[in-house]
Amino acid sequence: MFFVSSLEKRWLNEFRYCIGYNYFAHFTRCFHVKIMDDQNKTLEAKSKEELVSQIQQLQAHVTQLKNIIARDRAEGKAKERRKQQRPFDFTKYNTRHVALKIAYLGWDYHGFAVQEDTDKTIEAALFDALIKTRLIESRATSCYHRCGRTDKGVSALGQVISIDLRTNLLEGVGVKVRENGTAHLRPGDKVTEIRYVHILNKVLPPELRVLAWTPVDPEFSARFSCLQRMYKYMFPRGDADIQLMNEAAGKLIGEHDYRNLCKMDVGNGVVNYIRRIISTQVKPLDSRLDGYQMCELTVVGQAFLWHQIRCIVAVLLLIGQGKERVEIIDELLDVERNPRKPQYTMASEIPLILYDCDYEGLNWHYETDCHEETIKHLQTLWTEQTVKSTMLKRMLDYLEKVKITESQPDGTVREQPWQQYKTVQHQCSSLVPGNKPRTYKPLLEREVCESLEDRINHYVKRRKIEIKTLPAEMGTEESEDS
């Protein structure tokens, strides 16, 4: 039993009016269940981490309801458009198992994988294009696999998917003869393959492009056949020591338990946090010698954990700024001495990119005219962003040269350019959001999160997971992003 004030009742009525009765009923049912679940556990008994998690869940649920409404409206319009399309006879075509190399700017998307509460995902846009161009009949019958599952805001240059597409051919690598099909009776070209890259890029949104394709054996899986994945993270040097960051990154190479350098995902059954990093490198990308010099971290591994790269970047930046020693990496990898992750904010997702996915024996086909159009398209996007960046830099240059006045102890006034008065190097600090304390507190002196064992016991009691070591999902950024 719980009580609400008149103000709360008014808010609930307004909320019901805004989102509709059905969704309001669903929301209140979930709310009542939550109350019942917590009836023997008062809020005062919960930890800070549990309270924050509960608030985030409630906020996410409200957002989910709003997105469901928007999605349902969009689906209604899409159904009307599909009704107007002429029927297509897929039995006249065989299918072909192919791999597609995909690039996308994920800054304005809610991640790669399809989500039930939003259509703003890379995968949703991709399948809309595949169905619109009649390359597949449905996702369920397309034998689809993805290499990596990047999270909200993360981009890709070398994302790879494997899928069965409609083909003109009667035989060849990856060609699957349709059961009871009539492809051999179909008039027209049965030798020249469909121009997959060309027709898909005509209908894909501007942030998403197919770069190349290649036929593959039916057993090929973009996820399970991948040998290794490469992630890159771009950042301005600011006040960071790149050599120190590179030295620290080198300590990550090898097989380690990375529970202190990721976001643990025990709720989804991930209880094994041992992964192997093959190589790392931190290097500058240009010859500038000031805080605006662009740099990049490159990490190559077989599989990754949820937010692993972003947590690594956050710690490396602390090392580069002299706030932590290089040896902090050794401490965080020693889960015997430090079984509980110190609380720290991970780096922004915007600079992170799935740069390459490596396979054995793939020969990518780049169509000449499509490749030229893709370069032109990316040059257009680059021009827009670089003009904005250059404009901001000109503003900063102006402010650096502005003369400021300062009163001296003898009563005189001193005038000098700002750049001689004070050096501000905030560039890379802005990549780690949140309020910065005036006095820095070392990682090993901070409050810590729950241990892996405590989290496992928590979810076992709630019957969310079973006690067993589950195999690492290949590439999880995959779990979400690095």
C-alpha positions as CSV (number, residue, x, y, z in Angstrom):
1,M,0.0,0.0,0.0
2,F,1.3,3.4,-0.9
3,F,-0.1,7.0,-0.8
4,V,0.3,9.9,-3.2
5,S,-0.3,13.6,-2.6
6,S,-2.8,15.7,-4.5
7,L,0.1,17.2,-6.5
8,E,1.4,13.8,-7.4
9,K,-2.1,12.7,-8.5
10,R,-2.3,15.8,-10.7
11,W,1.1,14.9,-12.2
12,L,0.0,11.3,-12.8
13,N,-3.2,12.5,-14.6
14,E,-1.2,14.8,-16.8
15,F,1.3,12.1,-17.5
16,R,-1.5,9.7,-18.5
17,Y,-3.0,12.3,-20.8
18,C,0.4,12.9,-22.5
19,I,1.3,9.3,-23.2
20,G,-2.1,7.7,-23.6
21,Y,-4.1,5.3,-21.4
22,N,-2.5,2.0,-22.6
23,Y,1.0,3.1,-22.0
24,F,0.1,4.7,-18.7
25,A,-1.5,1.5,-17.6
26,H,1.7,-0.4,-18.6
27,F,3.8,2.2,-16.7
28,T,1.7,1.9,-13.5
29,R,1.8,-1.9,-13.6
30,C,5.6,-1.8,-13.8
31,F,5.6,0.8,-11.0
32,H,3.4,-1.3,-8.8
33,V,5.6,-4.3,-9.4
34,K,8.6,-2.3,-8.4
35,I,6.9,-1.2,-5.2
36,M,6.0,-4.8,-4.4
37,D,9.6,-5.9,-5.1
38,D,10.9,-3.3,-2.7
39,Q,8.3,-3.5,0.0
40,N,10.7,-5.4,2.4
41,K,13.6,-3.2,1.6
42,T,13.4,0.5,2.4
43,L,15.2,3.1,0.5
44,E,17.4,3.9,3.5
45,A,18.8,0.4,3.4
46,K,20.0,0.7,-0.2
47,S,23.5,1.7,-1.2
48,K,24.2,4.9,-3.2
49,E,25.0,2.8,-6.2
50,E,21.6,1.0,-6.0
51,L,19.7,4.3,-5.6
52,V,21.4,5.8,-8.6
53,S,20.7,2.6,-10.6
54,Q,17.0,2.7,-9.7
55,I,16.7,6.4,-10.7
56,Q,18.4,5.6,-14.0
57,Q,16.0,2.7,-14.6
58,L,12.9,4.9,-14.0
59,Q,14.3,7.6,-16.2
60,A,15.1,5.0,-18.9
61,H,11.6,3.6,-18.6
62,V,9.9,7.0,-19.2
63,T,12.2,7.5,-22.2
64,Q,11.3,4.1,-23.5
65,L,7.6,4.8,-23.3
66,K,8.0,8.0,-25.3
67,N,10.1,6.2,-27.9
68,I,7.5,3.4,-28.2
69,I,4.8,6.0,-29.0
70,A,7.0,7.6,-31.6
71,R,8.0,4.2,-33.1
72,D,4.4,3.0,-33.3
73,R,3.4,6.2,-35.2
74,A,6.3,5.7,-37.6
75,E,5.4,2.0,-38.1
76,G,1.9,2.9,-38.9
77,K,3.1,5.2,-41.7
78,A,5.6,2.6,-42.9
79,K,2.8,0.0,-43.1
80,E,0.8,2.3,-45.3
81,R,3.8,2.8,-47.6
82,R,4.4,-0.9,-47.8
83,K,0.8,-1.5,-48.8
84,Q,1.3,0.7,-51.8
85,Q,4.4,-1.3,-53.0
86,R,4.0,-4.0,-55.7
87,P,4.5,-7.6,-54.5
88,F,7.9,-9.1,-55.2
89,D,8.4,-12.7,-56.1
90,F,11.5,-13.8,-54.3
91,T,11.2,-17.4,-55.6
92,K,12.6,-16.2,-58.9
93,Y,15.9,-15.5,-57.3
94,N,18.5,-17.5,-55.4
95,T,20.3,-16.1,-52.3
96,R,24.0,-15.5,-51.8
97,H,25.8,-15.4,-48.5
98,V,28.0,-12.3,-48.5
99,A,29.9,-10.1,-46.2
100,L,29.3,-6.3,-46.2
101,K,31.9,-3.8,-44.9
102,I,30.0,-0.8,-43.4
103,A,31.1,2.6,-42.2
104,Y,28.9,4.9,-40.1
105,L,29.0,8.0,-37.9
106,G,27.2,6.9,-34.7
107,W,27.1,10.3,-32.9
108,D,23.4,10.8,-33.4
109,Y,22.3,7.2,-33.1
110,H,21.3,5.0,-30.2
111,G,23.8,2.3,-31.0
112,F,24.2,-0.3,-33.7
113,A,21.8,-3.0,-32.6
114,V,18.0,-2.8,-33.1
115,Q,16.1,-1.7,-30.0
116,E,12.4,-2.1,-29.3
117,D,12.0,1.4,-28.1
118,T,13.6,3.4,-30.9
119,D,14.2,3.3,-34.6
120,K,17.3,5.5,-34.4
121,T,19.8,2.7,-34.7
122,I,22.3,1.8,-37.4
123,E,20.9,-1.7,-37.7
124,A,17.3,-0.5,-38.1
125,A,18.4,1.9,-40.9
126,L,20.3,-0.9,-42.6
127,F,17.4,-3.4,-42.6
128,D,15.0,-0.7,-43.8
129,A,17.3,-0.3,-46.8
130,L,17.7,-4.1,-47.4
131,I,14.0,-4.6,-47.4
132,K,13.2,-1.5,-49.4
133,T,15.7,-2.7,-52.2
134,R,14.2,-6.2,-52.0
135,L,17.6,-7.7,-51.2
136,I,16.1,-9.7,-48.4
137,E,12.6,-10.9,-47.6
138,S,13.0,-10.5,-43.9
139,R,15.6,-10.3,-41.2
140,A,14.5,-13.7,-39.8
141,T,15.3,-15.5,-43.0
142,S,18.5,-13.6,-43.9
143,C,21.1,-15.7,-41.9
144,Y,22.4,-12.4,-40.4
145,H,25.4,-11.9,-38.1
146,R,27.2,-8.7,-37.1
147,C,30.9,-8.5,-36.0
148,G,30.5,-5.9,-33.3
149,R,27.7,-4.2,-31.4
150,T,28.7,-0.6,-30.9
151,D,26.9,1.5,-28.3
152,K,25.2,4.8,-28.5
153,G,27.4,7.5,-30.1
154,V,30.1,5.1,-31.2
155,S,31.2,5.1,-34.9
156,A,32.7,2.5,-37.2
157,L,34.9,2.3,-40.3
158,G,35.3,-1.5,-40.6
159,Q,32.1,-2.9,-39.2
160,V,31.2,-6.2,-41.0
161,I,28.0,-8.1,-41.3
162,S,27.3,-11.4,-43.0
163,I,23.9,-12.0,-44.6
164,D,22.0,-13.8,-47.4
165,L,21.1,-11.4,-50.2
166,R,19.1,-11.8,-53.4
167,T,21.4,-12.8,-56.2
168,N,21.2,-12.8,-60.0
169,L,23.5,-15.9,-60.2
170,L,22.5,-19.6,-60.4
171,E,25.8,-20.8,-59.0
172,G,29.1,-19.6,-57.4
173,V,30.7,-18.9,-54.0
174,G,28.0,-18.4,-51.4
175,V,25.1,-19.0,-53.8
176,K,22.2,-20.9,-52.2
177,V,19.7,-22.4,-54.5
178,R,16.2,-21.6,-53.2
179,E,14.1,-24.7,-52.5
180,N,11.2,-24.9,-55.0
181,G,12.6,-21.7,-56.6
182,T,12.4,-20.8,-60.3
183,A,15.6,-18.8,-60.7
184,H,16.7,-20.9,-63.6
185,L,13.5,-20.0,-65.5
186,R,13.7,-16.3,-64.8
187,P,14.4,-14.2,-67.9
188,G,17.2,-11.7,-67.8
189,D,20.8,-11.6,-66.7
190,K,22.0,-14.6,-64.7
191,V,25.7,-13.9,-64.9
192,T,26.2,-10.3,-63.7
193,E,25.8,-9.9,-59.9
194,I,23.5,-7.2,-58.4
195,R,25.4,-4.0,-57.5
196,Y,24.9,-4.3,-53.7
197,V,26.9,-1.3,-52.7
198,H,25.4,1.0,-55.3
199,I,21.7,0.2,-54.6
200,L,22.1,0.3,-50.8
201,N,24.0,3.6,-50.7
202,K,21.2,5.2,-52.7
203,V,18.7,4.6,-49.9
204,L,20.8,4.6,-46.8
205,P,20.9,7.7,-44.5
206,P,23.9,10.1,-45.0
207,E,25.7,8.9,-41.8
208,L,25.8,5.3,-43.0
209,R,27.5,3.8,-46.1
210,V,28.4,0.3,-47.4
211,L,32.0,0.4,-48.5
212,A,32.5,-3.0,-50.0
213,W,31.2,-6.6,-50.3
214,T,32.5,-10.1,-50.9
215,P,30.9,-13.5,-51.4
216,V,31.7,-15.9,-48.5
217,D,31.0,-19.6,-47.8
218,P,27.7,-20.4,-46.2
219,E,29.4,-21.3,-42.9
220,F,31.0,-17.8,-42.6
221,S,29.9,-15.7,-39.7
222,A,30.8,-12.0,-39.3
223,R,30.8,-12.5,-35.5
224,F,32.4,-15.9,-35.0
225,S,34.8,-15.9,-38.0
226,C,36.5,-12.6,-36.9
227,L,40.1,-13.0,-35.8
228,Q,40.6,-9.7,-34.1
229,R,39.1,-6.3,-33.8
230,M,40.7,-2.8,-33.8
231,Y,39.3,0.2,-31.9
232,K,40.7,3.7,-32.1
233,Y,40.0,6.7,-29.8
234,M,40.9,10.2,-31.0
235,F,41.6,13.0,-28.6
236,P,43.4,16.4,-28.4
237,R,46.7,16.3,-26.4
238,G,45.8,19.2,-24.1
239,D,48.1,18.9,-21.1
240,A,48.7,15.2,-21.4
241,D,52.1,13.5,-21.7
242,I,51.6,11.1,-24.7
243,Q,54.8,9.1,-23.9
244,L,53.5,8.3,-20.4
245,M,50.1,7.3,-21.8
246,N,51.8,5.0,-24.4
247,E,53.9,3.4,-21.7
248,A,50.9,2.8,-19.5
249,A,48.8,1.4,-22.5
250,G,51.6,-1.1,-23.1
251,K,50.9,-2.6,-19.7
252,L,47.4,-3.7,-20.9
253,I,48.9,-6.0,-23.5
254,G,48.3,-9.7,-22.7
255,E,45.6,-11.7,-21.0
256,H,44.2,-10.0,-17.9
257,D,41.1,-9.7,-15.8
258,Y,39.7,-6.3,-16.8
259,R,36.9,-6.0,-14.3
260,N,38.3,-2.7,-13.0
261,L,38.6,-1.3,-16.5
262,C,35.1,-1.8,-17.9
263,K,31.5,-1.7,-16.8
264,M,30.5,-5.1,-15.4
265,D,27.5,-6.6,-17.1
266,V,26.6,-9.3,-14.6
267,G,22.9,-8.7,-15.1
268,N,23.2,-10.0,-18.7
269,G,25.2,-13.1,-17.6
270,V,28.7,-11.8,-18.1
271,V,30.8,-13.1,-15.2
272,N,34.1,-13.8,-16.9
273,Y,36.2,-10.6,-17.4
274,I,39.4,-12.1,-18.7
275,R,40.2,-10.9,-22.1
276,R,43.4,-10.7,-24.3
277,I,44.7,-7.4,-25.7
278,I,47.1,-8.0,-28.6
279,S,48.6,-4.5,-29.1
280,T,48.2,-0.9,-28.0
281,Q,49.6,2.4,-29.2
282,V,49.2,6.0,-28.3
283,K,50.6,8.4,-30.9
284,P,50.1,12.0,-32.3
285,L,48.3,12.4,-35.6
286,D,49.9,15.7,-36.7
287,S,53.0,17.8,-36.2
288,R,51.5,20.4,-33.9
289,L,53.3,20.9,-30.6
290,D,50.5,22.5,-28.6
291,G,47.4,21.4,-26.8
292,Y,45.4,21.2,-30.0
293,Q,47.6,18.4,-31.4
294,M,45.3,15.5,-32.2
295,C,46.3,12.0,-31.0
296,E,44.9,8.5,-31.1
297,L,44.8,5.4,-29.0
298,T,44.7,2.1,-30.9
299,V,43.8,-1.1,-29.2
300,V,43.7,-4.5,-30.9
301,G,42.1,-7.5,-29.3
302,Q,40.0,-10.6,-29.9
303,A,37.1,-9.6,-27.7
304,F,36.2,-6.6,-25.6
305,L,34.0,-5.9,-22.6
306,W,31.3,-3.3,-22.1
307,H,32.8,0.2,-22.1
308,Q,36.3,-1.3,-21.8
309,I,38.0,1.2,-24.2
310,R,36.3,4.2,-22.7
311,C,37.3,3.2,-19.2
312,I,40.9,2.6,-20.4
313,V,41.0,6.0,-22.0
314,A,39.7,7.7,-18.8
315,V,42.6,6.1,-16.8
316,L,45.2,6.8,-19.4
317,L,44.2,10.5,-19.5
318,L,44.7,10.7,-15.7
319,I,48.2,9.2,-16.2
320,G,49.0,11.6,-19.0
321,Q,47.9,14.6,-16.9
322,G,50.2,13.5,-14.1
323,K,47.3,12.7,-11.7
324,E,48.1,9.0,-11.6
325,R,51.3,7.0,-11.9
326,V,51.9,4.6,-14.8
327,E,51.8,1.7,-12.2
328,I,48.1,2.3,-11.6
329,I,47.5,0.1,-14.5
330,D,49.2,-2.8,-12.7
331,E,47.2,-2.1,-9.6
332,L,43.9,-2.1,-11.5
333,L,44.8,-5.4,-13.3
334,D,45.6,-7.0,-10.0
335,V,42.2,-8.2,-9.0
336,E,43.5,-10.1,-6.0
337,R,44.7,-6.9,-4.3
338,N,42.0,-4.7,-5.8
339,P,38.9,-6.8,-6.4
340,R,36.5,-3.8,-6.4
341,K,36.6,-1.1,-9.1
342,P,37.3,2.4,-7.9
343,Q,34.6,4.9,-8.8
344,Y,35.6,7.0,-11.8
345,T,33.9,8.5,-14.9
346,M,34.6,6.9,-18.2
347,A,35.6,8.9,-21.3
348,S,33.1,10.2,-23.9
349,E,31.8,7.8,-26.6
350,I,32.0,10.4,-29.4
351,P,35.8,9.8,-30.3
352,L,35.5,6.0,-30.3
353,I,35.4,4.1,-33.6
354,L,35.4,0.4,-34.5
355,Y,38.2,0.8,-37.0
356,D,38.7,-2.6,-38.4
357,C,37.6,-6.2,-38.2
358,D,40.1,-8.8,-39.4
359,Y,39.2,-12.1,-41.2
360,E,41.2,-14.7,-43.0
361,G,41.0,-14.9,-46.8
362,L,38.4,-12.2,-47.5
363,N,38.9,-10.3,-50.8
364,W,36.8,-7.1,-50.6
365,H,35.2,-5.8,-53.8
366,Y,35.1,-2.0,-54.0
367,E,33.0,-0.7,-56.9
368,T,34.9,2.2,-58.6
369,D,32.1,4.6,-59.1
370,C,30.6,3.9,-55.7
371,H,33.9,4.3,-54.0
372,E,34.3,7.8,-55.7
373,E,30.8,8.8,-54.5
374,T,31.6,7.7,-51.0
375,I,34.8,9.7,-50.9
376,K,32.9,12.8,-52.2
377,H,30.2,12.2,-49.6
378,L,32.6,11.9,-46.8
379,Q,34.5,15.0,-48.0
380,T,31.3,16.9,-47.8
381,L,30.7,15.8,-44.2
382,W,34.4,16.6,-43.4
383,T,34.1,20.1,-44.9
384,E,31.1,20.8,-42.7
385,Q,32.8,19.7,-39.5
386,T,36.2,21.2,-40.4
387,V,34.8,24.6,-41.2
388,K,33.1,24.6,-37.8
389,S,36.3,23.4,-36.1
390,T,38.4,26.1,-37.9
391,M,35.9,28.8,-36.9
392,L,36.2,27.7,-33.3
393,K,40.0,27.7,-33.5
394,R,40.0,31.2,-34.9
395,M,37.8,32.4,-32.0
396,L,40.3,30.8,-29.6
397,D,43.3,32.4,-31.4
398,Y,41.6,35.8,-31.0
399,L,40.9,35.2,-27.3
400,E,44.5,34.1,-26.7
401,K,45.8,37.4,-28.1
402,V,43.3,39.7,-26.2
403,K,45.1,42.1,-24.0
404,I,44.0,42.1,-20.4
405,T,44.7,44.6,-17.6
406,E,45.8,43.7,-14.1
407,S,46.4,46.0,-11.2
408,Q,49.8,45.8,-9.6
409,P,50.7,46.2,-5.9
410,D,52.3,49.6,-6.6
411,G,49.0,50.9,-8.0
412,T,50.0,50.8,-11.6
413,V,48.0,48.8,-14.2
414,R,49.8,46.2,-16.3
415,E,48.5,45.2,-19.8
416,Q,49.6,42.0,-21.6
417,P,48.2,39.4,-24.0
418,W,46.2,36.6,-22.3
419,Q,48.6,33.9,-23.7
420,Q,51.4,35.5,-21.7
421,Y,49.3,35.8,-18.6
422,K,48.0,32.2,-18.4
423,T,48.1,29.0,-20.3
424,V,44.7,27.1,-20.5
425,Q,44.9,23.5,-21.7
426,H,41.4,22.0,-21.1
427,Q,41.1,20.2,-24.4
428,C,41.4,16.5,-23.3
429,S,39.8,17.1,-19.9
430,S,36.5,17.8,-21.5
431,L,36.4,14.3,-22.8
432,V,35.7,13.0,-19.3
433,P,32.3,14.6,-18.2
434,G,31.3,15.5,-14.7
435,N,32.3,18.1,-12.2
436,K,36.1,18.1,-11.4
437,P,36.9,18.4,-7.7
438,R,39.4,21.1,-6.7
439,T,41.6,18.6,-5.0
440,Y,42.2,15.4,-6.9
441,K,41.6,12.1,-5.1
442,P,43.8,9.2,-6.3
443,L,41.9,6.2,-7.7
444,L,42.9,3.8,-5.0
445,E,41.7,6.1,-2.3
446,R,38.2,6.5,-3.7
447,E,35.0,4.7,-2.9
448,V,34.7,1.4,-4.7
449,C,31.9,-0.4,-6.5
450,E,30.5,-3.8,-5.5
451,S,32.7,-6.7,-6.1
452,L,32.1,-9.2,-8.9
453,E,31.2,-11.9,-6.3
454,D,28.6,-9.5,-4.6
455,R,27.0,-8.7,-7.9
456,I,26.8,-12.4,-8.9
457,N,25.2,-13.3,-5.6
458,H,22.8,-10.4,-6.0
459,Y,21.6,-11.6,-9.4
460,V,21.5,-15.2,-8.3
461,K,19.2,-14.4,-5.5
462,R,16.9,-12.6,-7.9
463,R,17.2,-15.6,-10.2
464,K,18.4,-13.5,-13.1
465,I,21.5,-15.6,-13.7
466,E,22.8,-19.1,-12.9
467,I,26.1,-19.8,-11.2
468,K,28.3,-20.8,-14.1
469,T,31.1,-19.2,-16.2
470,L,29.7,-18.1,-19.5
471,P,31.8,-17.9,-22.6
472,A,32.8,-14.3,-23.5
473,E,30.6,-13.0,-26.3
474,M,33.0,-12.3,-29.1
475,G,33.6,-8.6,-29.4
476,T,31.3,-7.1,-26.9
477,E,31.2,-3.9,-27.6
478,E,29.1,-6.3,-28.6
479,S,27.9,-6.1,-25.1
480,E,27.4,-2.5,-26.0
481,D,30.5,-0.5,-26.7
482,S,34.1,-0.3,-25.6
